[in-house]
Amino acid sequence: MKKIRFGVFETNSSSTHTITINGKLKKDLPKSIFKGKSIVIRLEDCEFGWGFDFFTDAHNKLKYAIMMVIETEAGKCEKLEDVYNLEGFKTIKSVVKEDIILEDDKFCQKSFIRDDGSEHRYLEHSGYIDHQSREDYKSLKDFLDDNEIDILNFIYNTNVDLIISNDNN
């Protein structure tokens, strides 16, 4: 259930990630601001944790969207290249026309055997979104739908802010 409150900050967590929309969403957004260059995203530079951070720029919001895909959709990926075939990544590519190159030396599927003999598989990678800000989402689409915003406006609209804060701010 979505609740909209004005002039109030609430959280049940020590950290919170919020999308704010200042005024109306723009209708004429650039098709790209990356000027036709390949965009290299190093996952170790995609840490969205406790904050305080305030992002209005497309590059950081793009990194957040990519990390949301990895944190919510990439569980069965065995190698980094598999991320390019995920629905969330395809959604991002639909608005970011340049090549996006993901880099991470740690990205791999790992497993261990539980006490009951069953295998538990997990994904190891650099970067993260704080668990309390992503655990309710199954995909990038869930995240965008919950915030009532599309990927184009999330990444490119300068009236859309990504605020990362904590209960000490």
Contacts in CASP RR format, 6 or more apart in sequence:
PFRMAT RR
TARGET T0000
AUTHOR 0000-0000-0000
METHOD contacts of the structure
MODEL  1
MKKIRFGVFETNSSSTHTITINGKLKKDLPKSIFKGKSIVIRLEDCEFGW
GFDFFTDAHNKLKYAIMMVIETEAGKCEKLEDVYNLEGFKTIKSVVKEDI
ILEDDKFCQKSFIRDDGSEHRYLEHSGYIDHQSREDYKSLKDFLDDNEID
ILNFIYNTNVDLIISNDNN
2 146 0 8 1.000
2 148 0 8 1.000
9 165 0 8 1.000
11 167 0 8 1.000
13 130 0 8 1.000
13 132 0 8 1.000
13 133 0 8 1.000
13 167 0 8 1.000
14 50 0 8 1.000
14 132 0 8 1.000
14 166 0 8 1.000
14 167 0 8 1.000
15 49 0 8 1.000
15 50 0 8 1.000
15 51 0 8 1.000
15 130 0 8 1.000
15 132 0 8 1.000
15 133 0 8 1.000
15 164 0 8 1.000
15 165 0 8 1.000
15 166 0 8 1.000
15 167 0 8 1.000
16 132 0 8 1.000
16 133 0 8 1.000
16 164 0 8 1.000
16 165 0 8 1.000
16 166 0 8 1.000
17 48 0 8 1.000
17 49 0 8 1.000
17 129 0 8 1.000
17 130 0 8 1.000
17 133 0 8 1.000
17 162 0 8 1.000
17 163 0 8 1.000
17 164 0 8 1.000
18 162 0 8 1.000
18 163 0 8 1.000
18 164 0 8 1.000
18 165 0 8 1.000
19 147 0 8 1.000
19 149 0 8 1.000
19 154 0 8 1.000
19 160 0 8 1.000
19 161 0 8 1.000
19 162 0 8 1.000
19 163 0 8 1.000
20 160 0 8 1.000
20 161 0 8 1.000
20 163 0 8 1.000
21 149 0 8 1.000
21 159 0 8 1.000
21 160 0 8 1.000
21 161 0 8 1.000
22 159 0 8 1.000
22 160 0 8 1.000
22 161 0 8 1.000
23 159 0 8 1.000
24 159 0 8 1.000
25 149 0 8 1.000
25 153 0 8 1.000
25 157 0 8 1.000
25 159 0 8 1.000
25 160 0 8 1.000
26 153 0 8 1.000
26 157 0 8 1.000
26 158 0 8 1.000
26 159 0 8 1.000
29 152 0 8 1.000
29 153 0 8 1.000
29 156 0 8 1.000
29 157 0 8 1.000
30 156 0 8 1.000
31 95 0 8 1.000
31 97 0 8 1.000
32 96 0 8 1.000
32 97 0 8 1.000
32 98 0 8 1.000
33 58 0 8 1.000
33 156 0 8 1.000
34 58 0 8 1.000
34 96 0 8 1.000
34 98 0 8 1.000
36 97 0 8 1.000
36 98 0 8 1.000
37 98 0 8 1.000
38 98 0 8 1.000
38 99 0 8 1.000
38 100 0 8 1.000
38 101 0 8 1.000
39 59 0 8 1.000
39 62 0 8 1.000
39 96 0 8 1.000
39 98 0 8 1.000
39 99 0 8 1.000
39 100 0 8 1.000
39 101 0 8 1.000
40 101 0 8 1.000
40 103 0 8 1.000
41 62 0 8 1.000
41 63 0 8 1.000
41 66 0 8 1.000
41 100 0 8 1.000
41 101 0 8 1.000
41 102 0 8 1.000
41 103 0 8 1.000
42 103 0 8 1.000
42 104 0 8 1.000
42 126 0 8 1.000
43 67 0 8 1.000
43 70 0 8 1.000
43 102 0 8 1.000
43 103 0 8 1.000
43 104 0 8 1.000
43 106 0 8 1.000
43 107 0 8 1.000
43 125 0 8 1.000
43 126 0 8 1.000
43 127 0 8 1.000
44 104 0 8 1.000
44 126 0 8 1.000
44 127 0 8 1.000
45 63 0 8 1.000
45 127 0 8 1.000
46 63 0 8 1.000
46 64 0 8 1.000
46 66 0 8 1.000
46 67 0 8 1.000
46 126 0 8 1.000
46 127 0 8 1.000
46 128 0 8 1.000
47 127 0 8 1.000
47 128 0 8 1.000
48 64 0 8 1.000
48 67 0 8 1.000
48 128 0 8 1.000
48 129 0 8 1.000
48 130 0 8 1.000
48 133 0 8 1.000
48 164 0 8 1.000
49 128 0 8 1.000
49 129 0 8 1.000
49 130 0 8 1.000
49 133 0 8 1.000
49 164 0 8 1.000
50 130 0 8 1.000
50 164 0 8 1.000
50 166 0 8 1.000
51 164 0 8 1.000
51 165 0 8 1.000
51 166 0 8 1.000
51 169 0 8 1.000
52 164 0 8 1.000
52 165 0 8 1.000
52 166 0 8 1.000
52 169 0 8 1.000
53 162 0 8 1.000
53 163 0 8 1.000
53 164 0 8 1.000
54 161 0 8 1.000
54 162 0 8 1.000
54 163 0 8 1.000
54 164 0 8 1.000
55 61 0 8 1.000
55 64 0 8 1.000
55 161 0 8 1.000
55 162 0 8 1.000
55 163 0 8 1.000
55 164 0 8 1.000
56 158 0 8 1.000
56 160 0 8 1.000
56 161 0 8 1.000
56 162 0 8 1.000
58 155 0 8 1.000
58 156 0 8 1.000
60 162 0 8 1.000
61 154 0 8 1.000
61 155 0 8 1.000
61 160 0 8 1.000
61 162 0 8 1.000
62 92 0 8 1.000
62 96 0 8 1.000
62 100 0 8 1.000
62 155 0 8 1.000
64 129 0 8 1.000
64 162 0 8 1.000
65 92 0 8 1.000
65 140 0 8 1.000
65 151 0 8 1.000
65 154 0 8 1.000
65 155 0 8 1.000
66 89 0 8 1.000
66 92 0 8 1.000
66 100 0 8 1.000
66 102 0 8 1.000
67 127 0 8 1.000
67 128 0 8 1.000
67 129 0 8 1.000
68 129 0 8 1.000
68 134 0 8 1.000
68 137 0 8 1.000
68 140 0 8 1.000
68 143 0 8 1.000
69 83 0 8 1.000
69 86 0 8 1.000
69 88 0 8 1.000
69 89 0 8 1.000
69 92 0 8 1.000
69 139 0 8 1.000
69 140 0 8 1.000
70 83 0 8 1.000
70 123 0 8 1.000
70 125 0 8 1.000
71 128 0 8 1.000
71 129 0 8 1.000
71 134 0 8 1.000
72 134 0 8 1.000
72 137 0 8 1.000
72 138 0 8 1.000
72 139 0 8 1.000
72 140 0 8 1.000
72 142 0 8 1.000
72 143 0 8 1.000
73 86 0 8 1.000
73 87 0 8 1.000
73 88 0 8 1.000
73 89 0 8 1.000
73 138 0 8 1.000
73 139 0 8 1.000
73 140 0 8 1.000
74 82 0 8 1.000
74 83 0 8 1.000
74 86 0 8 1.000
74 123 0 8 1.000
74 125 0 8 1.000
75 109 0 8 1.000
75 122 0 8 1.000
75 123 0 8 1.000
76 82 0 8 1.000
76 109 0 8 1.000
77 83 0 8 1.000
77 86 0 8 1.000
77 107 0 8 1.000
77 109 0 8 1.000
77 123 0 8 1.000
78 108 0 8 1.000
78 109 0 8 1.000
79 107 0 8 1.000
79 108 0 8 1.000
79 109 0 8 1.000
80 102 0 8 1.000
80 103 0 8 1.000
80 104 0 8 1.000
80 107 0 8 1.000
80 125 0 8 1.000
83 89 0 8 1.000
83 102 0 8 1.000
84 102 0 8 1.000
87 139 0 8 1.000
87 140 0 8 1.000
87 141 0 8 1.000
88 139 0 8 1.000
88 140 0 8 1.000
88 141 0 8 1.000
89 100 0 8 1.000
91 140 0 8 1.000
91 141 0 8 1.000
91 151 0 8 1.000
92 100 0 8 1.000
92 140 0 8 1.000
92 151 0 8 1.000
92 155 0 8 1.000
93 100 0 8 1.000
94 151 0 8 1.000
95 151 0 8 1.000
95 152 0 8 1.000
95 155 0 8 1.000
95 156 0 8 1.000
96 155 0 8 1.000
104 125 0 8 1.000
104 126 0 8 1.000
105 126 0 8 1.000
106 124 0 8 1.000
106 125 0 8 1.000
106 126 0 8 1.000
107 123 0 8 1.000
107 124 0 8 1.000
107 125 0 8 1.000
107 126 0 8 1.000
108 123 0 8 1.000
108 124 0 8 1.000
108 125 0 8 1.000
109 121 0 8 1.000
109 122 0 8 1.000
109 123 0 8 1.000
109 124 0 8 1.000
110 121 0 8 1.000
110 122 0 8 1.000
110 123 0 8 1.000
110 124 0 8 1.000
111 119 0 8 1.000
111 120 0 8 1.000
111 121 0 8 1.000
111 122 0 8 1.000
112 119 0 8 1.000
112 120 0 8 1.000
113 119 0 8 1.000
113 120 0 8 1.000
114 120 0 8 1.000
130 164 0 8 1.000
133 164 0 8 1.000
134 143 0 8 1.000
136 142 0 8 1.000
136 146 0 8 1.000
137 143 0 8 1.000
137 146 0 8 1.000
140 151 0 8 1.000
144 150 0 8 1.000
144 151 0 8 1.000
144 154 0 8 1.000
147 154 0 8 1.000
149 160 0 8 1.000
153 160 0 8 1.000
154 160 0 8 1.000
END
